[in-house]
Amino acid sequence: MLHRARRSLTARLVISFLVLSVVMVATVGLLASIRARSSLQTSIYDRLNAVADAKSDALDRWIAEQQRNLVFVGKIPQVVDAARVALSTESTPSQGRSAS
């Protein structure tokens, strides 16, 4: 009878320790998962913002380049003359087509 009581006490202690260990491991795993998810979301948003800034800068450079090209083309005498003819209120439709 005494032998059974020891086994019973030992079994109860092992089961208690096992349950406590499983609860602690599950809690730590859950907290680690939550923090990892939060960290990954922050990292993703930071990267997306960096990409958006880079694309915005590239678009601004492209617009500035197109404006410079337009100013350059607008200074070419043949283009200025053709534009005057095409936009003149006194020009005929055939003159406007030949200017463009």
N, C-alpha and C positions, 0 to 999 in steps of 0.2 A: 504494500500500500504506500509506503514511504517513497519507494522508487517511482511510482506513478505520480505522486505529488511533485517530485522534482522535474520530471518530464513535463508535466503540465505547466509548472512555473517557468521552465526554460522555454517551452513552446510559446507561452504567453509573452514572455520577454522578446523572443525573436519576432513574433508577429507584430508586437507593438513597435519594435524598432523598424521593421520592414514597412509598416504603414506610415510611420513618421518619415522615413527616408523617401518613400514614394511621394508623399505630399510635398516635401521640401524640394525634391528634384522637379516635380511638376510646376511648383511655384516659380522656381528659378528659371526653368525653361520658358514659361509663359512670359515672365518679365523680360527675359533676354530677347524673345521673339518680338515683343511690343517695341522695345528700344531699337532693335535692328530695323524694323519696319519704318519707324520714325526717322531713323538716320538715313535709310535709303531714299525715303521720300524727299527729305531735305536735299540730299545729293542730286537727285533727279531734277528737282526744281532749279537748283543752282546751275546745273548743266544746261537746262532748257533756256534759262535766262541768258546765259553766256552765248548760246547759239542765236537767240533772238537779237541780242546786241550786235553780234557779228553780221548777221543778215541785214540789220538796219544800217549799219555802217557801210556795207557793200552797196546797198541800194542808194544811200546818200552819195557815195562816190560815183555810181553809175549815172545818177541824175546830174551831178556836177559836170561829168564828162560830156553828157549829151548837150548840156547848156553851152559848154565851150565849143562843141562841134557846130551848134546852131549859130553861135556868134561868128565863128570862122567862116561858115558858108555864107552868112549874111554880109560879109565884107568882100566877097568875090564880085567884081563889077558886072560880069555877065549875069549872075543870079539877081543882082539888084535891078538891072535893066529888064530882065524877063519878068520880074515881080511887078515892076511899074507898069509894064504893058498888060500883064494879066489882070492887075487890080484896077486899071484905069477905067473910069466910067465911060470914056469915049471910045474904047477899043471894041471891035466887033468880036463876036464869038470865035471866028476863025483865027483872029490875031491872038486871042487868049489861049486857044489850044496850041498854037504854034509856039507861044512863049513858054509853055509848060512842057 
